[in-house]
Amino acid sequence: MDTQHTQNQTFRLGTRRSPLAMAQAEETRDRLARAHEIDPAHIEIVAVTASGDRIQDRPLAEIGGKALWTKELDAWLDAGEIDFAVHSAKDVETLRPDRFAIAAVLERADVRDVLIGAESIAALPSGAVVGTSAPRRAAQLLHARPDCKVVTFRGNVATRLAKLAAGEADATFLAAAGLQRLGETGTGHPLDEEEWLPAPGQAAILIECRSDDTRTRDFLAPVDHAPSRATVMAERALLAGLGGSCHSPIAVLTRPEGDDLKMRAAIFSPDGAERIAGEARFAAHDLTVPTQLAKDMLDRAPEAITVHFEGAGG
């Protein structure tokens, strides 16, 4: 896109209103402004309070799943009230309407989870109460430490830290990337991502626009980070193959290795008692391999796992 032409245009960036979502929107705006050598004022941030932010007394899976993070911004895109929407990649449904396009994935940040309240999973006291609303975190914890008890923690970073401080749990988990984007870099203890696999899409910022909006797609193209897009799309292909939902405990780590990607994945029963793992190495844009890896894991999984995945038997 011609820089001089861009300097005469304004783009509207849609985002959720939560502190972390706003930090991600500001990061996106600033990256775009640098890429196009324009004043950030040419990118207007338009914030909405998402349904997922309004309802915080129940697990997300009980009240509508990931669509609660995207539906308001989808409506604004459809109505032409915003030009593009900024999301946490892990919060975007696996199957999206064709009328929307993933126009860019920003360079992925630290994919690790951070444990707050203990130095490691092993260091948690016997019978520790751990707060999380993520099936993956709950299942991984209970697989490693079946003596622990999981209680539901929802809300933004500040809310969850406040619940922990109030004694509602002995420990909780937060994403390292989210803490870093909020300036909370000294909080908690990062967990080794090779041993404690992250969520699909964790730490990646995904930008969507209308598929037919070539003006906006051209504007977003310079901030699309090809290696990060490759890992995120591979993980979304794994999700699609599994038929996973917000109820499905799925963990995956994908890393570039030369021109290839190496993926390690695991699926669990919600109580952590059952775990099936797999790995694959494949060309960065060959999304058939993650789909096949999903099928292989489901084929080996017991019913305690497969009942939570729509891809089982399909």
Legacy VTK file of the C-alpha trace (Angstrom):
# vtk DataFile Version 3.0
C-alpha trace
ASCII
DATASET POLYDATA
POINTS 314 float
0.000 0.000 0.000
1.348 3.432 -0.957
2.565 5.261 2.170
1.479 8.684 0.987
-1.987 7.334 0.211
-2.164 5.641 3.624
-1.340 8.897 5.409
-4.595 10.345 4.113
-6.760 7.471 5.401
-8.166 6.503 8.772
-8.794 2.914 9.828
-11.020 1.784 12.695
-9.638 -0.985 14.893
-12.211 -2.950 16.899
-11.319 -4.556 20.217
-12.776 -5.804 23.453
-12.639 -3.291 26.286
-10.704 -5.390 28.827
-7.269 -4.062 29.903
-5.391 -6.852 28.108
-7.445 -6.512 24.926
-6.801 -2.755 24.936
-3.056 -3.364 25.380
-3.128 -5.731 22.390
-5.052 -3.172 20.339
-2.514 -0.473 21.178
0.358 -2.808 20.244
-1.363 -3.547 16.921
-1.983 0.153 16.237
1.636 1.032 16.981
3.027 -1.778 14.803
0.838 -0.681 11.908
1.807 2.961 12.352
5.507 2.050 12.268
5.073 -0.246 9.280
3.331 2.498 7.264
5.284 5.416 8.760
2.069 7.171 9.740
0.756 8.935 12.829
-0.987 6.387 15.127
-3.908 8.830 15.201
-4.821 7.504 11.734
-5.849 4.249 13.471
-8.868 4.763 15.713
-9.408 2.228 18.488
-13.105 1.367 18.910
-13.817 -0.674 22.057
-16.769 -2.923 22.872
-17.661 -4.802 26.050
-17.893 -8.419 24.902
-20.439 -10.857 26.310
-17.572 -12.944 27.670
-16.396 -9.980 29.733
-19.874 -9.193 31.075
-20.624 -12.744 32.319
-17.947 -13.858 34.766
-19.706 -16.092 37.286
-19.716 -19.228 35.109
-17.180 -21.111 32.960
-17.083 -19.903 29.358
-18.036 -23.338 28.045
-21.368 -23.161 29.891
-22.481 -19.841 28.430
-21.715 -19.989 24.730
-18.001 -20.689 24.281
-15.500 -18.633 22.306
-18.179 -16.883 20.250
-18.774 -14.706 23.311
-15.434 -13.023 22.614
-16.085 -12.372 18.933
-19.790 -11.888 18.250
-19.982 -8.151 19.019
-16.917 -7.399 16.902
-18.267 -9.637 14.128
-21.460 -7.576 14.093
-19.481 -4.342 13.873
-17.429 -5.728 10.975
-20.609 -6.762 9.190
-22.114 -3.305 9.711
-18.974 -1.525 8.513
-18.559 0.211 11.883
-14.965 -1.039 12.146
-12.430 -1.985 9.473
-10.683 -4.771 11.375
-10.852 -6.564 14.716
-7.997 -7.564 17.008
-8.322 -10.812 18.983
-6.258 -13.150 21.129
-5.810 -16.057 18.730
-6.744 -18.601 21.408
-10.137 -16.888 21.842
-11.235 -17.139 18.197
-13.505 -20.026 17.193
-11.836 -22.655 15.033
-14.407 -22.409 12.245
-15.050 -18.829 11.161
-17.523 -17.434 8.602
-16.127 -17.139 5.070
-17.032 -13.451 5.044
-14.155 -12.809 7.477
-10.447 -13.250 6.735
-7.477 -13.663 9.049
-5.532 -10.813 7.482
-2.553 -10.847 9.850
-1.001 -12.629 12.803
1.445 -10.517 14.800
4.754 -11.982 15.912
3.971 -14.473 18.641
5.088 -13.614 22.167
6.032 -15.868 25.107
3.779 -18.952 24.895
4.334 -20.121 28.475
1.843 -20.284 31.312
2.820 -18.662 34.601
1.987 -20.278 37.932
1.056 -17.801 40.649
1.265 -19.046 44.237
4.029 -21.655 43.979
7.411 -22.018 42.290
6.379 -25.095 40.318
3.618 -27.672 39.923
5.628 -30.033 42.159
5.925 -27.327 44.814
2.156 -26.940 45.248
1.175 -28.131 48.733
-0.670 -31.428 49.054
-4.365 -30.915 48.328
-3.785 -27.397 46.987
-6.811 -25.492 45.681
-6.013 -24.074 42.243
-8.214 -21.548 40.449
-8.717 -21.785 36.684
-11.597 -21.880 34.219
-9.481 -23.418 31.416
-10.141 -27.149 30.813
-6.568 -27.549 29.489
-4.965 -26.093 32.611
-7.265 -28.049 34.918
-6.629 -31.341 33.122
-2.861 -30.871 32.890
-2.734 -29.985 36.576
-4.832 -32.961 37.648
-2.797 -35.277 35.408
0.393 -34.176 37.158
-1.126 -33.637 40.600
-4.373 -35.587 41.107
-4.365 -34.564 44.763
-5.110 -30.928 43.853
-8.595 -29.423 43.710
-9.664 -27.107 40.889
-12.087 -24.229 41.445
-13.440 -21.893 38.758
-11.578 -18.599 38.313
-12.803 -16.214 35.610
-12.154 -12.553 34.946
-9.300 -10.401 33.751
-5.770 -10.578 35.153
-6.447 -8.117 37.992
-9.646 -9.928 38.979
-7.956 -13.302 39.162
-5.005 -11.954 41.130
-7.463 -10.314 43.541
-9.314 -13.609 44.008
-6.001 -15.301 44.767
-5.037 -12.574 47.248
-8.430 -12.962 48.934
-7.652 -16.620 49.623
-10.157 -18.158 47.206
-7.371 -20.480 46.012
-3.779 -21.347 46.808
-2.580 -20.804 43.244
-3.702 -19.911 39.733
-2.391 -19.704 36.184
-1.985 -16.747 33.829
-0.460 -16.435 30.367
3.068 -15.020 30.330
2.310 -12.974 27.205
-0.693 -11.320 28.835
1.304 -10.410 31.923
4.098 -9.002 29.778
1.680 -6.903 27.713
0.274 -5.466 30.947
3.729 -4.711 32.353
3.472 -7.435 35.029
6.748 -9.124 34.079
7.813 -10.059 37.599
4.632 -11.898 38.523
4.700 -15.642 39.235
6.827 -18.474 37.912
6.862 -19.381 34.186
6.347 -23.076 33.460
8.586 -24.875 30.956
6.539 -25.014 27.753
8.129 -28.357 26.800
6.706 -29.959 29.941
3.555 -27.857 30.350
2.155 -27.413 26.857
0.295 -24.144 26.134
-3.124 -23.579 24.610
-3.601 -23.543 20.824
-2.863 -20.028 19.602
-1.574 -18.850 22.979
0.407 -15.559 22.907
-0.571 -14.713 19.321
-2.575 -11.652 18.272
-4.866 -12.336 15.331
-6.385 -9.623 13.120
-9.560 -10.179 11.098
-11.292 -8.044 8.492
-14.006 -8.548 5.893
-12.826 -10.940 3.190
-13.825 -8.577 0.389
-12.159 -5.510 1.940
-8.973 -5.358 -0.141
-8.127 -1.863 1.146
-7.903 -3.086 4.749
-6.227 -6.378 3.830
-3.488 -4.441 2.041
-3.115 -2.156 5.059
-2.700 -5.097 7.453
-0.353 -7.175 5.275
2.948 -5.568 6.434
2.461 -6.700 10.061
1.631 -10.313 9.175
4.465 -12.397 10.689
4.797 -15.467 8.471
6.349 -17.869 11.034
3.726 -16.959 13.645
0.909 -17.273 11.122
2.210 -20.726 10.179
2.247 -21.994 13.781
-1.176 -20.522 14.587
-2.821 -21.893 11.434
-1.288 -25.324 12.093
-2.707 -25.307 15.617
-6.114 -24.247 14.311
-5.960 -27.145 11.842
-5.279 -29.502 14.751
-8.283 -28.040 16.577
-10.477 -28.521 13.530
-9.355 -32.134 13.193
-10.078 -32.813 16.852
-13.457 -31.135 16.760
-12.506 -29.465 20.012
-14.749 -27.070 21.908
-14.375 -24.953 25.050
-14.993 -28.180 26.998
-12.072 -30.011 25.336
-8.708 -30.111 27.136
-6.162 -29.539 24.334
-2.515 -28.556 24.694
-0.081 -27.951 21.846
3.347 -26.466 21.195
4.381 -25.687 17.605
7.841 -24.370 16.737
9.474 -23.451 13.427
12.423 -25.700 12.567
14.017 -24.478 9.351
11.331 -24.543 6.668
9.277 -27.005 8.723
7.129 -26.923 11.821
7.412 -29.323 14.738
4.185 -29.880 16.664
3.747 -31.621 20.004
0.187 -32.041 21.214
-1.777 -33.721 23.987
-5.454 -34.264 24.726
-6.882 -35.157 28.120
-9.955 -36.312 29.934
-11.251 -33.357 31.983
-10.236 -35.030 35.250
-6.672 -35.457 33.995
-6.729 -39.223 34.479
-6.255 -39.942 30.769
-3.708 -38.327 28.436
-2.910 -39.074 24.795
0.060 -37.338 23.145
1.448 -37.101 19.636
3.931 -35.162 17.570
4.708 -34.429 13.946
7.122 -32.529 11.750
5.821 -31.104 8.493
6.174 -28.384 5.879
4.940 -25.067 7.258
1.907 -24.790 5.005
0.889 -28.456 4.915
-2.178 -28.357 7.146
-3.120 -31.937 6.321
-0.532 -33.206 8.817
-2.004 -31.535 11.931
-5.399 -32.849 10.841
-3.965 -36.366 10.562
-2.230 -35.990 13.947
-5.612 -35.126 15.460
-7.160 -38.261 13.951
-4.274 -40.408 15.186
-4.618 -39.145 18.757
-8.388 -39.628 18.756
-7.987 -43.144 17.346
-5.735 -44.001 20.308
-7.824 -42.214 22.935
-10.217 -43.888 25.387
-13.860 -42.880 25.581
-13.145 -40.717 28.635
-11.337 -38.402 26.196
-13.171 -38.890 22.895
-16.586 -38.030 24.340
-15.322 -34.437 24.596
-14.217 -34.198 20.942
-16.543 -33.982 17.967
-13.771 -35.221 15.650
-13.858 -38.660 17.261
-15.225 -41.224 14.846
-15.816 -38.577 12.187
LINES 1 315
314 0 1 2 3 4 5 6 7 8 9 10 11 12 13 14 15 16 17 18 19 20 21 22 23 24 25 26 27 28 29 30 31 32 33 34 35 36 37 38 39 40 41 42 43 44 45 46 47 48 49 50 51 52 53 54 55 56 57 58 59 60 61 62 63 64 65 66 67 68 69 70 71 72 73 74 75 76 77 78 79 80 81 82 83 84 85 86 87 88 89 90 91 92 93 94 95 96 97 98 99 100 101 102 103 104 105 106 107 108 109 110 111 112 113 114 115 116 117 118 119 120 121 122 123 124 125 126 127 128 129 130 131 132 133 134 135 136 137 138 139 140 141 142 143 144 145 146 147 148 149 150 151 152 153 154 155 156 157 158 159 160 161 162 163 164 165 166 167 168 169 170 171 172 173 174 175 176 177 178 179 180 181 182 183 184 185 186 187 188 189 190 191 192 193 194 195 196 197 198 199 200 201 202 203 204 205 206 207 208 209 210 211 212 213 214 215 216 217 218 219 220 221 222 223 224 225 226 227 228 229 230 231 232 233 234 235 236 237 238 239 240 241 242 243 244 245 246 247 248 249 250 251 252 253 254 255 256 257 258 259 260 261 262 263 264 265 266 267 268 269 270 271 272 273 274 275 276 277 278 279 280 281 282 283 284 285 286 287 288 289 290 291 292 293 294 295 296 297 298 299 300 301 302 303 304 305 306 307 308 309 310 311 312 313
